[in-house]
């Protein structure tokens, strides 16, 4: 009677499918948003131009007076300062530009 009730051995396909689904979910929730954010930042840095008001990631406010491929010179009340383009805050600079447009 014991022989009839025993189940046939199963393959490991279910475990592989579970791992594959977890990788796809991880990719969808972690990798895609960061890739989208990188594209937005690259587009923002390329769209910077002279005269734009910006806020640096350190909180410094200023107006762009000079641009190169990798750096930006901003004018503040205390003088001109040179930073890398990536030091410009995307979020805060967009907010200040939106309030100017209104």
Order of alpha helices (4+ residues) and beta strands (2+ residues): alpha-alpha-alpha-beta-beta-beta-beta-alpha
